[in-house]
Amino acid sequence: MHMMDIVQNSIRAGASNVEITFIENKTDSSLTFSVKDNGTGMTEETVRKISDPFFTSRTTRKVGLGVPFLKMTCEQTGGSLTIQSELNKGTEITAVYRTDHPDCLPLGDLAGYLVLLLIANPKMDIKFTYRLGDEKFEISARELGENEIDDLNSAGMSAAVKEYINENLKELFLVRKTESYLC
């Protein structure tokens, strides 16, 4: 769900390109999750405040829990959160998790969340990469469009894309260390 929440921030910031990256390092038992966008970016002051749950730029509510919750979940595994942003250039949020820590959360339904993001944002170029050691899986809205897969609102097409993503991730996960708490 962190992926969905952070990408929603990119959408609210007017991004047209979003890169979602997971890098699982078997050597040091870490998972680096990042979302990089070309949205409006943030001031240095906003970047300093963004991990405070009582700060939000939204006017519909008085709390912002997405980034603070992401920070909490990665830090409880011994990881860290960094935010790099520049006004009118975009933002990159990077969370590092220790995958050998029992507080490391399951990955969840990455394929399902990704398909939902693609369906809800047809004009946005979303690129997803999952790297595990020397192996990687990539998919992007642009690539889908080039292959004339552009009607993800159709139940059959969205199910087929979700299955494609799941099969590729499942194959990639075969090289995962057994000590990993990710699933």
GULUM-307048 format. One record per residue: residue number from 1; residue in one letter; x, y, z of N, C-alpha, C, O, CB in turn. Coordinates in Angstrom, 3 decimals. Atoms other than C-alpha are relative to their C-alpha. Glycine has a CB too. Layout:
BEGIN
PT torvo vexke      n.u      n.v      n.w     ca.u     ca.v     ca.w      c.u      c.v      c.w      o.u      o.v      o.w     cb.u     cb.v     cb.w
PT   NUM     A        X        Y        Z        X        Y        Z        X        Y        Z        X        Y        Z        X        Y        Z
...
This chain:
BEGIN
PT torvo vexke      n.u      n.v      n.w     ca.u     ca.v     ca.w      c.u      c.v      c.w      o.u      o.v      o.w     cb.u     cb.v     cb.w
PT     1     M    0.813   -1.200    0.000    0.000    0.000    0.000    0.859    1.268    0.000    0.406    2.328   -0.433   -0.927   -0.004    1.202
PT     2     H   -0.876   -1.173    0.041    2.978    2.331    0.446    0.168    0.484   -1.432    0.164    1.686   -1.698    1.374   -0.321    0.619
PT     3     M   -0.188   -0.363    1.398    3.483    2.220   -3.312   -1.181    0.846   -0.478   -0.985    1.893   -1.094    0.159   -1.265   -0.878
PT     4     M    1.193   -0.737    0.422   -0.100    3.357   -3.932   -0.020    1.395    0.622   -0.302    2.381   -0.058   -1.276   -0.773    0.386
PT     5     D    0.087   -1.266   -0.718    0.090    6.091   -1.310    1.027    1.010   -0.514    0.694    2.173   -0.743    0.197   -0.230    1.496
PT     6     I   -1.047   -0.923    0.441    3.389    7.591   -2.444   -0.242    0.432   -1.443   -0.017    1.594   -1.783    1.390   -0.651    0.135
PT     7     V    0.312   -0.379    1.381    2.376    7.480   -6.125   -1.175    0.984   -0.030   -1.207    1.875   -0.879   -0.328   -1.257   -0.849
PT     8     Q    1.098   -0.972   -0.071   -0.852    9.288   -5.178    0.544    1.403    0.292    0.017    2.390   -0.222   -1.025   -0.416    1.089
PT     9     N   -0.639   -1.298   -0.243    1.378   12.079   -3.824    0.562    0.559   -1.302    0.444    1.755   -1.572    1.122   -0.130    1.059
PT    10     S   -0.549   -0.428    1.297    3.103   12.199   -7.231   -1.111    0.510   -0.913   -0.941    1.510   -1.611    0.755   -1.163   -0.682
PT    11     I    1.136   -0.407    0.836   -0.267   12.429   -8.971   -0.503    1.372    0.434   -0.760    2.235   -0.405   -1.145   -1.042    0.080
PT    12     R    0.463   -1.298   -0.512   -1.373   15.301   -6.710    1.005    1.105   -0.329    0.632    2.274   -0.426   -0.229   -0.071    1.526
PT    13     A   -1.035   -0.982    0.328    1.940   17.022   -7.538    0.085    0.247   -1.506    0.983    0.952   -1.966    1.356   -0.468    0.527
PT    14     G    0.057   -0.271    1.434    1.040   16.964  -11.249    1.027   -0.746   -0.835    1.338   -0.322   -1.948    0.168    1.443   -0.226
PT    15     A   -1.019    0.756    0.743    3.612   14.373  -12.320   -0.605   -0.645   -1.240   -1.751   -1.094   -1.229    0.637   -1.079    0.898
PT    16     S    0.400    0.725    1.204    3.399   12.964  -15.833    0.830   -1.275   -0.155    0.449   -2.185   -0.892    0.155    0.897   -1.249
PT    17     N   -0.865    1.182    0.002    6.223   10.448  -15.295    0.271   -0.419    1.446    0.635    0.399    2.291    1.342    0.285   -0.758
PT    18     V   -0.271    0.545   -1.325    6.577    8.192  -12.266    0.780   -1.296   -0.171    0.373   -2.185   -0.919   -1.323   -0.238    0.802
PT    19     E   -0.803    1.222    0.011    9.284    5.577  -11.747   -0.085   -0.645    1.383    0.275   -0.038    2.392    1.490    0.301   -0.391
PT    20     I    0.113    0.766   -1.236    8.600    2.924   -9.105    1.062   -1.088   -0.069    1.076   -1.893   -1.001   -1.452   -0.607    0.194
PT    21     T   -1.113    0.950    0.046   11.655    0.863   -8.240    0.125   -0.750    1.318    0.061   -0.162    2.397    1.314    0.724   -0.321
PT    22     F   -0.323    0.862   -1.130   12.282   -2.057   -5.907    1.326   -0.662   -0.328    1.465   -1.291   -1.377   -1.134   -1.067    0.279
PT    23     I   -1.291    0.665    0.178   15.869   -3.247   -5.527    0.235   -0.855    1.230    0.458   -0.344    2.328    1.172    1.033   -0.216
PT    24     E   -0.214    0.950   -1.088   16.267   -6.347   -3.407    1.445   -0.480   -0.082    1.852   -1.092   -1.070   -1.010   -1.206   -0.077
PT    25     N   -1.415    0.353   -0.036   19.896   -6.897   -2.407    0.182   -1.225    0.888    0.012   -1.155    2.105    0.862    1.191    0.514
PT    26     K   -0.167    1.246   -0.757   20.589  -10.484   -1.382    1.239    0.053    0.885    1.267   -0.574    1.943    0.090   -1.196   -0.953
PT    27     T   -1.257   -0.039   -0.739   24.099   -9.661   -0.172   -0.150    0.653    1.365    0.336    0.124    2.365    1.045    0.733   -0.800
PT    28     D    0.138   -0.687   -1.291   23.139   -7.171    2.531   -1.423   -0.067    0.569   -1.758    0.673    1.494    0.412    1.451   -0.150
PT    29     S    1.375    0.217   -0.492   19.508   -8.340    3.040   -0.766    1.313    0.122   -1.284    1.653    1.186    0.026   -0.710    1.363
PT    30     S    0.738   -1.260   -0.007   17.944   -5.038    2.057   -0.935    0.073   -1.202   -0.729   -0.577   -2.228    0.969    1.197   -0.001
PT    31     L    0.909   -0.326    1.086   15.077   -3.828   -0.062   -0.081    1.509   -0.055   -0.428    2.160    0.930   -1.417   -0.654    0.197
PT    32     T    0.114   -1.433    0.207   15.204   -0.333   -1.484   -1.204    0.250   -0.890   -1.274   -0.238   -2.018    1.299    0.592   -0.625
PT    33     F    1.224   -0.348    0.717   11.840    1.025   -2.571    0.045    1.492   -0.265    0.241    2.283    0.658   -1.289   -0.401    0.809
PT    34     S   -0.002   -1.434    0.286   11.706    4.347   -4.386   -1.081    0.359   -1.011   -1.463   -0.438   -1.869    1.371    0.439   -0.519
PT    35     V    0.927   -0.591    0.952    9.227    6.523   -6.211    0.595    1.341   -0.401    0.843    2.210    0.434   -1.455    0.157    0.605
PT    36     K   -0.584   -1.236    0.538   10.626    9.241   -8.448   -0.989    0.583   -0.998   -1.522   -0.134   -1.846    1.404   -0.263   -0.678
PT    37     D    0.956   -0.631    0.909    8.436   11.766  -10.251    0.538    1.322   -0.531    1.547    1.845   -0.057   -1.338    0.224    0.706
PT    38     N   -0.345   -1.301    0.569    8.619   14.907  -12.342   -1.068    1.041    0.342   -1.347    1.944   -0.447    0.168   -0.110   -1.528
PT    39     G    1.050   -0.917   -0.448    5.914   16.724  -10.374    0.546    1.343    0.435    1.672    1.712    0.101   -0.774   -0.613    1.132
PT    40     T   -0.346   -1.375   -0.383    5.992   20.165   -8.805    1.134    0.092    1.008    1.715    1.164    1.183   -1.203    0.680    0.563
PT    41     G   -1.069   -0.042   -0.986    8.519   19.205   -6.151   -0.418    0.725    1.266   -1.552    1.185    1.396    1.219    0.659   -0.585
PT    42     M    0.287   -0.625   -1.298    8.755   20.647   -2.657    1.146    0.929    0.387    2.278    0.778   -0.071   -0.221   -1.080    1.101
PT    43     T   -1.036   -0.864   -0.560   10.612   23.398   -0.859    0.786   -0.797    1.037    0.338   -1.852    1.487   -0.619    1.292    0.634
PT    44     E   -0.800    0.656   -1.047   13.358   22.445    1.598   -0.782   -0.066    1.310   -0.702   -1.057    2.035    1.337    0.750    0.215
PT    45     E    0.793   -0.025   -1.231   11.034   23.455    4.437   -1.059   -1.106   -0.020   -1.258   -1.791    0.983   -0.671    1.380    0.183
PT    46     T    1.015    1.051    0.107    8.293   21.124    3.192    0.635   -1.374    0.136    0.073   -2.249    0.796   -0.751    0.105   -1.337
PT    47     V   -0.704    1.290   -0.113   10.789   18.254    2.832    0.312   -0.296    1.467    0.181   -1.437    1.909    1.315    0.007   -0.843
PT    48     R   -0.301    0.198   -1.427   11.815   18.779    6.482   -1.258   -0.381    0.785   -1.178   -1.156    1.738    0.626    1.277    0.598
PT    49     K    1.241    0.222   -0.747    8.161   18.710    7.625   -0.767   -1.248   -0.440   -1.627   -1.726    0.300   -0.890    1.201   -0.142
PT    50     I    0.858    1.011    0.620    6.823   15.922    5.395   -0.121   -1.291    0.807   -1.121   -1.996    0.673    0.520   -0.322   -1.363
PT    51     S    0.106    1.240   -0.772    7.570   13.063    7.797   -0.717    0.207    1.341   -0.803   -0.721    2.146    1.389   -0.577    0.244
PT    52     D    0.807   -0.290   -1.190    5.539   14.758   10.569   -1.459   -0.356   -0.312   -2.033    0.199   -1.249    0.136    1.516    0.431
PT    53     P    1.378    0.401    0.310    2.087   13.083   10.717   -1.022    1.126    0.147   -2.142    1.008   -0.351   -0.400   -1.139    0.889
PT    54     F    0.935   -1.104   -0.177    0.498   16.397   11.714    0.220    1.109   -1.016   -0.311    2.211   -0.877    0.118    0.560    1.396
PT    55     F   -0.203   -0.939    1.100    1.720   18.136    8.561   -0.602   -0.596   -1.260   -0.396   -1.774   -1.551    1.512    0.320   -0.202
PT    56     T    0.491    0.404    1.313   -0.109   17.932    5.248   -0.199    1.244   -0.845   -0.514    2.317   -0.330   -1.322   -0.813    0.114
PT    57     S    0.270   -1.112    0.910   -0.392   20.135    2.208   -1.444   -0.055   -0.497   -1.908    0.855   -1.185    0.979   -0.026   -1.193
PT    58     R    1.388    0.159    0.435   -3.923   18.856    1.627   -0.923    0.855    0.867   -0.660    1.078    2.049   -0.427   -1.488    0.061
PT    59     T    0.967   -0.820   -0.742   -6.881   20.996    2.632   -1.195   -0.822    0.465   -2.040   -0.316    1.202   -0.480    1.165   -0.862
PT    60     T    1.158    0.823   -0.352   -9.317   18.087    3.027    0.134   -0.676    1.345   -0.852   -1.181    1.880   -0.223   -1.039   -1.049
PT    61     R   -0.197    0.576   -1.334   -7.795   16.813    6.264    1.212    0.638    0.651    2.006    1.306   -0.012    0.171   -1.541   -0.074
PT    62     K   -1.042   -0.687   -0.750   -5.401   17.929    8.974    1.234   -0.850    0.281    2.183   -0.378    0.907   -0.560    0.481    1.284
PT    63     V   -1.167    0.865   -0.206   -3.006   14.967    9.005    0.426   -0.592   -1.324   -0.380   -0.739   -2.243   -0.307   -1.123    1.022
PT    64     G   -0.560    0.677    1.163   -0.747   13.361    6.428    0.758   -1.216    0.487    1.846   -1.075    1.046    0.924    0.945   -0.826
PT    65     L   -0.599    1.197   -0.595    0.074    9.771    7.315    0.841   -0.822   -0.966    1.574   -1.705   -0.521   -1.074   -0.863    0.560
PT    66     G   -0.697    0.833    0.975    1.538    8.367    4.077    1.503   -0.067    0.204    2.047   -1.150    0.420   -0.281    0.500   -1.368
PT    67     V   -1.456   -0.027   -0.155    5.175    9.458    4.372    0.408   -0.361    1.431    1.357   -1.127    1.599    0.552    1.388   -0.374
PT    68     P   -0.376    0.408   -1.357    5.287    9.204    8.206   -0.136   -1.515    0.224    0.702   -2.124    0.890   -0.858    0.744    1.014
PT    69     F    0.191    1.443   -0.163    3.914    5.652    8.039    1.085   -0.774   -0.754    1.606   -1.767   -0.244   -1.403   -0.420   -0.498
PT    70     L   -1.093    0.615    0.760    6.433    4.709    5.320    1.307    0.085    0.786    2.056   -0.888    0.873    0.159    0.684   -1.380
PT    71     K   -1.217   -0.196   -0.800    9.218    6.155    7.471    0.025   -0.948    1.199    1.054   -1.550    1.505    0.100    1.462    0.481
PT    72     M    0.074    0.870   -1.169    8.031    4.214   10.510    0.263   -1.459   -0.378    1.013   -2.156    0.306   -1.371    0.132    0.673
PT    73     T   -0.145    1.413    0.346    7.817    0.881    8.690    1.412   -0.350   -0.439    1.884   -1.450   -0.154   -0.971   -0.367   -1.092
PT    74     C   -1.371    0.334    0.401   11.285    1.100    7.165    0.959    0.130    1.187    1.881   -0.676    1.320    0.462    0.913   -1.160
PT    75     E   -0.882   -0.169   -1.160   12.927    2.388   10.365   -0.177   -1.121    1.023    0.780   -1.471    1.714   -0.261    1.348    0.664
PT    76     Q    0.187    1.083   -0.966   11.361   -0.387   12.466    0.742   -1.268   -0.414    0.897   -2.182    0.395   -1.483   -0.302    0.166
PT    77     T   -0.807    1.144    0.442   13.374   -2.867   10.353    1.496    0.313    0.060    2.321   -0.533   -0.285   -0.391   -0.406   -1.427
PT    78     G   -1.401   -0.420    0.007   16.618   -0.935   10.837    0.371    0.736   -1.271    1.550    0.974   -1.534    0.903   -1.195    0.174
PT    79     G   -0.230   -0.705    1.257   16.215    0.869    7.518   -0.093    1.499    0.160    0.027    2.028    1.265   -0.983   -0.458   -1.040
PT    80     S    0.012   -1.463   -0.016   15.892    4.521    6.570   -0.874    0.542   -1.120   -1.245   -0.177   -2.047    1.426    0.554   -0.127
PT    81     L    0.783   -0.696    1.013   13.915    7.045    4.544    0.736    1.268   -0.391    1.212    2.010    0.468   -1.432    0.322    0.512
PT    82     T   -0.569   -1.253    0.484   15.312    9.812    2.364   -0.956    0.618   -1.014   -1.644   -0.080   -1.759    1.406   -0.227   -0.628
PT    83     I    0.850   -0.738    0.930   13.487   12.486    0.414    0.860    1.059   -0.670    1.476    1.895   -0.008   -1.233    0.644    0.728
PT    84     Q   -0.698   -1.017    0.778   15.073   14.510   -2.356   -1.035    0.673   -0.878   -1.787    0.004   -1.586    1.173   -0.613   -0.854
PT    85     S    0.992   -0.710    0.778   13.004   17.212   -3.968    0.524    1.365   -0.387    1.307    1.984    0.333   -1.305    0.128    0.774
PT    86     E   -0.347   -1.325    0.460   13.424   20.353   -5.968   -1.233    0.593   -0.670   -1.880   -0.056   -1.492    1.222   -0.033   -0.970
PT    87     L    1.167   -0.654    0.576   10.710   22.830   -6.857    0.063   -0.027   -1.523    1.110    0.225   -2.120   -0.108    1.443    0.502
PT    88     N    0.170    0.062    1.459    9.481   22.436  -10.447    0.863   -1.053   -0.690    0.978   -1.044   -1.916    0.308    1.336   -0.590
PT    89     K   -0.831    1.061    0.591   11.780   19.417  -10.965   -0.503   -1.384    0.387   -0.362   -2.330   -0.388    1.459    0.160    0.436
PT    90     G    0.507    1.293   -0.428   10.187   16.606   -8.962    0.537   -0.441    1.342    1.257    0.284    2.029    0.323   -1.028   -1.018
PT    91     T   -0.328    0.551   -1.313   10.673   14.395   -5.962    0.381   -1.463   -0.138   -0.143   -2.177   -0.992   -1.184    0.159    0.977
PT    92     E   -0.313    1.421   -0.116   12.288   11.074   -5.132   -0.021   -0.378    1.473    0.703    0.189    2.291    1.383   -0.334   -0.644
PT    93     I    0.089    0.521   -1.361   11.332    9.206   -1.983    0.579   -1.399   -0.022    0.171   -2.232   -0.832   -1.481    0.002    0.537
PT    94     T   -0.677    1.295   -0.039   13.540    6.248   -1.078   -0.070   -0.566    1.407    0.354    0.071    2.372    1.472    0.127   -0.461
PT    95     A    0.100    0.705   -1.283   12.823    3.765    1.714    0.841   -1.261   -0.086    0.731   -2.030   -1.041   -1.489   -0.341    0.356
PT    96     V   -0.836    1.200   -0.059   15.338    1.098    2.690   -0.486   -0.857    1.159   -0.617   -0.384    2.288    1.520    0.363    0.165
PT    97     Y    0.459    0.974   -0.989   14.128   -2.000    4.541    1.058   -1.075    0.178    1.747   -1.439   -0.775   -1.352   -0.631   -0.424
PT    98     R   -0.839    1.178   -0.273   16.154   -4.755    6.198   -0.907   -1.218   -0.153   -1.836   -1.399    0.633    0.669    0.059    1.456
PT    99     T    0.868    1.141    0.275   14.642   -7.953    4.758    0.248   -1.180    0.930   -0.531   -2.133    0.932    0.181   -0.441   -1.419
PT   100     D   -0.258    1.069   -0.963   16.223  -10.155    7.444   -0.529    0.347    1.390   -0.235   -0.353    2.359    1.494   -0.289    0.073
PT   101     H    0.579   -0.438   -1.273   14.341   -8.300   10.207   -1.449   -0.477    0.076   -2.189   -0.347   -0.899    0.081    1.556    0.151
PT   102     P    1.373    0.514   -0.094   11.101   -9.843   11.521   -1.091    1.059   -0.149   -2.245    0.710   -0.401   -0.177   -0.686    1.308
PT   103     D    0.998   -1.054    0.192    9.344   -6.454   11.328   -0.139    0.434   -1.452   -0.904    1.349   -1.756    0.351    1.193    0.844
PT   104     C    0.124   -0.316    1.424    9.818   -6.356    7.548   -1.367   -0.476   -0.488   -1.727   -1.643   -0.331    1.152   -0.662   -0.830
PT   105     L    1.363    0.291    0.437    6.350   -6.214    6.039   -0.014   -0.775   -1.314    0.907   -0.642   -2.119   -0.791    1.294   -0.151
PT   106     P    0.147    0.674    1.295    5.166   -8.462    3.206   -0.179    1.034   -1.114   -0.657    2.142   -0.872   -1.204   -0.982    0.026
PT   107     L    0.118   -0.913    1.131    5.249   -6.881   -0.236   -1.453    0.264   -0.386   -1.769    1.332   -0.911    0.750   -0.556   -1.189
PT   108     G    1.398   -0.180    0.378    1.532   -7.380   -0.751   -0.210   -0.299   -1.475    0.630   -0.935   -2.113   -0.460    1.419    0.317
PT   109     D    0.404    0.275    1.370   -0.185   -7.502   -4.128    0.576    1.060   -0.940   -0.154    1.930   -1.414   -1.538   -0.048   -0.113
PT   110     L   -0.646   -0.994    0.859    2.331   -5.517   -6.197   -0.678    0.077   -1.362   -0.934    1.169   -1.867    1.485   -0.330   -0.173
PT   111     A    0.610    0.010    1.333    0.754   -6.596   -9.485   -1.372    0.663    0.021   -1.696    1.450   -0.868   -0.119   -1.437   -0.524
PT   112     G    1.336   -0.592   -0.103   -2.747   -5.653   -8.365    0.056    1.504    0.179   -0.688    2.238   -0.472   -0.760   -0.620    1.152
PT   113     Y   -0.137   -1.438   -0.224   -1.672   -2.247   -7.079    0.494    0.697   -1.261    0.015    1.775   -1.612    0.959    0.275    1.167
PT   114     L   -0.553   -0.609    1.208    0.333   -1.563  -10.226   -1.070    0.103   -1.089   -1.176    1.137   -1.749    1.206   -0.815   -0.509
PT   115     V    1.065   -0.037    1.002   -2.583   -2.467  -12.511   -1.017    1.086    0.360   -1.484    1.804   -0.525   -0.698   -1.384   -0.111
PT   116     L    0.924   -1.065   -0.407   -4.872   -0.184  -10.473    0.563    1.386   -0.327   -0.160    2.261   -0.803   -0.298   -0.102    1.503
PT   117     L   -0.628   -1.284    0.327   -2.391    2.674  -10.869   -0.047    0.268   -1.497   -0.315    1.392   -1.921    1.451    0.027    0.491
PT   118     L    0.021   -0.162    1.454   -2.198    2.074  -14.623   -1.411    0.310   -0.507   -1.584    1.155   -1.385    0.536   -1.266   -0.682
PT   119     I    1.387   -0.237    0.416   -5.998    1.941  -14.994   -0.426    1.419    0.377   -1.036    2.118   -0.431   -0.952   -1.041    0.648
PT   120     A    0.466   -1.296   -0.507   -6.575    5.077  -12.899    0.736    1.187   -0.614    0.262    2.320   -0.537    0.152    0.043    1.497
PT   121     N   -0.827   -1.101    0.517   -3.851    7.106  -14.641    0.458   -0.295   -1.426    1.656   -0.444   -1.669    1.226    0.235    0.914
PT   122     P   -0.364    0.416    1.351   -3.966    6.310  -18.364    0.911    0.974   -0.747    1.583    0.571   -1.697   -1.234   -0.205   -0.791
PT   123     K   -0.848   -0.986    0.689   -2.170    9.510  -19.405    1.383    0.127    0.641    2.247    0.838    0.128   -0.685    1.363   -0.006
PT   124     M   -1.271   -0.087   -0.714    0.684    9.038  -16.939    0.932   -1.120   -0.448    0.509   -2.266   -0.602   -0.224   -0.066    1.524
PT   125     D   -0.988    1.023    0.330    3.876    7.234  -17.925    0.546   -0.561    1.316    1.386    0.056    1.970    1.159    0.585   -0.901
PT   126     I   -0.430    0.677   -1.225    4.364    4.832  -15.019    0.945   -1.117   -0.401    0.615   -1.952   -1.243   -1.223   -0.554    0.819
PT   127     K   -0.981    1.052    0.261    7.461    2.652  -15.076    0.257   -0.726    1.313    0.497   -0.093    2.342    1.333    0.583   -0.601
PT   128     F   -0.206    0.836   -1.178    7.873   -0.243  -12.622    1.193   -0.906   -0.261    1.272   -1.567   -1.296   -1.277   -0.836    0.338
PT   129     T   -1.171    0.872    0.089   11.166   -2.044  -12.020    0.168   -0.741    1.317    0.103   -0.143    2.391    1.281    0.812   -0.343
PT   130     Y   -0.357    0.790   -1.176   11.909   -4.882   -9.619    1.296   -0.710   -0.339    1.355   -1.509   -1.273   -1.141   -1.023    0.403
PT   131     R   -1.321    0.599    0.228   15.567   -5.890   -9.415    0.350   -0.856    1.209    0.231   -0.417    2.353    1.097    1.099   -0.247
PT   132     L   -0.454    0.899   -1.055   16.800   -8.865   -7.419    1.327   -0.587   -0.465    1.369   -1.444   -1.348   -1.064   -1.132    0.311
PT   133     G   -1.332    0.420    0.445   20.531   -9.399   -7.721    0.238    0.458   -1.426    0.067    1.635   -1.744    0.160   -1.532    0.103
PT   134     D   -0.270   -0.335    1.400   21.435   -9.535  -11.404   -1.243   -0.087   -0.876   -1.194    0.257   -2.057    1.067   -0.913   -0.549
PT   135     E    1.235    0.181    0.764   17.863  -10.254  -12.485   -0.935    1.188    0.228   -0.914    1.815    1.287   -0.701   -1.326    0.396
PT   136     K    0.962   -1.079   -0.188   15.140   -7.687  -13.089   -1.218   -0.221   -0.883   -1.166   -0.909   -1.902    0.642    1.362   -0.305
PT   137     F    1.235   -0.032    0.772   11.595   -7.267  -14.315   -0.403    1.453   -0.116   -0.399    2.190    0.870   -1.134   -0.865    0.662
PT   138     E    0.451   -1.367    0.235   10.389   -4.032  -15.887   -1.273   -0.019   -0.832   -1.460   -0.873   -1.699    1.096    0.830   -0.703
PT   139     I    1.198   -0.216    0.807    7.066   -2.892  -17.247   -0.339    1.480    0.093   -0.108    2.114    1.123   -1.205   -0.902    0.482
PT   140     S    0.369   -1.416   -0.024    5.810    0.549  -18.206   -1.270    0.220   -0.809   -1.618   -0.568   -1.687    1.148    0.877   -0.548
PT   141     A    1.183   -0.379    0.756    2.683    2.233  -19.453    0.379    0.227   -1.458   -0.377   -0.128   -2.363   -0.656    1.265    0.599
PT   142     R   -0.463   -0.255    1.373    4.672    3.295  -22.507    0.177   -1.316   -0.757   -0.267   -1.449   -1.898    1.333    0.792    0.011
PT   143     E   -0.206    1.312    0.626    5.705   -0.301  -23.247   -1.340   -0.674   -0.302   -1.516   -1.249   -1.376    0.858   -0.906    0.913
PT   144     L    1.320    0.583    0.235    2.116   -1.492  -22.857   -0.676    0.663   -1.199   -1.256   -0.016   -2.046   -0.882    0.141    1.254
PT   145     G    0.582   -0.733    1.122    0.935    1.225  -25.242    0.635   -0.360   -1.327   -0.058   -0.501   -2.335    0.129    1.477    0.230
PT   146     E   -0.705    0.381    1.229    3.606    0.334  -27.805   -0.432   -1.377   -0.489   -0.376   -1.663   -1.685    1.511    0.019    0.228
PT   147     N    0.488    1.330    0.355    2.254   -3.228  -27.716   -1.525   -0.033   -0.133   -2.146   -1.096   -0.110    0.450   -1.015    1.043
PT   148     E    1.434   -0.175    0.196   -1.286   -1.891  -28.186   -0.847   -0.600    1.129   -1.964   -1.072    0.917   -0.404   -0.616   -1.308
PT   149     I    0.738    0.406   -1.201   -2.297   -2.859  -24.654   -0.326    1.294    0.730    0.396    1.725    1.629    0.835   -1.017    0.922
PT   150     D    0.324   -1.306   -0.564   -4.043    0.341  -23.768   -1.402    0.078    0.588   -1.782    1.123    1.117    0.152    1.050   -1.049
PT   151     D    1.332   -0.004   -0.582   -7.554   -0.650  -22.674   -0.017   -0.861    1.260   -0.609   -1.940    1.280   -1.042   -0.505   -1.019
PT   152     L   -0.057    0.767   -1.240   -6.862   -1.790  -19.131   -1.318    0.045    0.765   -1.479   -0.667    1.756    1.120    0.518    0.879
PT   153     N    1.315   -0.012   -0.641  -10.435   -0.911  -18.168   -0.780   -1.271   -0.300   -1.732   -1.594    0.410   -0.797    1.214   -0.452
PT   154     S    0.632    1.278    0.309  -11.460   -4.173  -19.805    0.475   -1.028    1.024    1.674   -1.173    1.261    0.332   -0.461   -1.462
PT   155     A   -0.349    0.963   -1.050  -11.596   -6.881  -17.124    0.972   -1.058   -0.507    1.895   -1.449    0.208   -1.261   -0.674    0.540
PT   156     G   -0.890    1.024    0.551   -9.936   -9.426  -19.407    1.419    0.511   -0.177    2.382   -0.198    0.118   -0.531   -0.493   -1.329
PT   157     M   -1.337   -0.551    0.246   -7.049   -7.125  -20.315    0.708    0.299    1.318    1.891   -0.010    1.462   -0.089    1.280   -0.857
PT   158     S   -0.657   -0.311   -1.276   -6.385   -5.922  -16.761    0.404   -1.287    0.718    1.466   -1.342    1.339   -0.933    0.848    0.903
PT   159     A   -0.344    1.285   -0.622   -6.472   -9.525  -15.501    1.222   -0.618   -0.680    2.080   -1.195   -0.012   -1.198   -0.975   -0.071
PT   160     A   -1.145    0.566    0.735   -4.027  -10.590  -18.232    1.294    0.732    0.355    2.337    0.100    0.522   -0.247    0.074   -1.526
PT   161     V   -1.198   -0.772   -0.366   -1.595   -7.764  -17.396    0.413   -0.329    1.429    1.601   -0.479    1.713   -0.255    1.526   -0.150
PT   162     K   -0.310    0.368   -1.389   -1.842   -8.572  -13.681    0.659   -1.378    0.046    1.644   -1.567    0.760   -1.285    0.011    0.870
PT   163     E   -0.585    1.345    0.032   -1.126  -12.247  -14.411    1.416    0.040   -0.567    2.303   -0.645   -0.058   -0.879   -0.951   -0.835
PT   164     Y   -1.332   -0.154    0.601    1.842  -11.264  -16.620    0.996    0.536    1.044    2.108    0.023    1.169   -0.063    0.957   -1.231
PT   165     I   -0.868   -0.578   -1.026    3.299   -9.131  -13.817    0.273   -1.036    1.089    1.423   -1.235    1.480   -0.639    1.276    0.610
PT   166     N   -0.162    1.011   -1.056    2.691  -11.834  -11.183    0.926   -1.136   -0.427    1.786   -1.555    0.348   -1.359   -0.571    0.393
PT   167     E   -0.846    1.100    0.482    4.300  -14.571  -13.307    1.461    0.421   -0.068    2.345   -0.348    0.309   -0.471   -0.476   -1.381
PT   168     N   -1.378   -0.480    0.081    7.400  -12.457  -13.934    0.603    0.226    1.373    1.776   -0.080    1.590    0.061    1.281   -0.801
PT   169     L   -0.506   -0.196   -1.358    7.726  -11.501  -10.269    0.246   -1.343    0.680    1.249   -1.512    1.373   -0.985    0.843    0.828
PT   170     K   -0.157    1.324   -0.605    7.226  -15.117   -9.175    1.304   -0.652   -0.477    2.038   -1.240    0.317   -1.212   -0.904   -0.345
PT   171     E   -1.243    0.552    0.554   10.046  -16.210  -11.487    1.214    0.708    0.580    2.220    0.069    0.888    0.007    0.114   -1.531
PT   172     L   -1.088   -0.789   -0.573   12.262  -13.426  -10.189    0.249   -0.390    1.456    1.400   -0.482    1.883   -0.316    1.501   -0.101
PT   173     F   -0.127    0.300   -1.425   11.575  -14.346   -6.548    0.612   -1.370    0.276    0.952   -1.667    1.421   -1.348    0.083    0.654
PT   174     L   -0.618    1.316   -0.199   12.950  -17.861   -7.082    1.462    0.105    0.445    2.001   -0.836    1.027   -0.085   -0.813   -1.286
PT   175     V   -1.407   -0.168   -0.381   16.457  -16.451   -6.528    0.155    0.704    1.354    1.270    1.038    1.753    0.737    0.791   -1.077
PT   176     R   -0.028   -0.702   -1.289   15.534  -14.822   -3.185    0.655   -0.868    1.075    0.544   -2.094    1.046   -1.429    0.394    0.433
PT   177     K   -0.579    0.698   -1.149   17.447  -15.743   -0.015   -1.112   -0.533    0.898   -2.160    0.098    1.043    0.940    0.939    0.799
PT   178     T    1.020    0.581   -0.874   15.546  -18.004    2.350   -0.161    0.771    1.298   -1.191    0.646    1.961    0.340   -1.437    0.307
PT   179     E    0.073   -0.784   -1.240   16.309  -15.652    5.270   -0.883    1.223   -0.137   -1.145    1.896    0.860    1.381    0.429    0.428
PT   180     S    0.795   -1.182    0.221   14.160  -12.935    3.708   -1.393   -0.150    0.590   -2.006   -1.214    0.500   -0.087    0.299   -1.474
PT   181     Y    1.350   -0.007   -0.543   10.917  -11.991    5.454   -1.005    0.491   -1.023   -2.207    0.493   -0.756   -0.063    0.861    1.244
PT   182     L    0.917   -0.465    1.033    9.470  -10.614    2.217   -0.759   -1.172   -0.580   -0.230   -2.279   -0.681    0.753    0.751   -1.105
PT   183     C    0.767    1.051    0.673    6.702  -12.592    0.582   -0.944    0.623   -0.991   -1.686   -0.088   -1.669   -0.777   -0.862    1.010
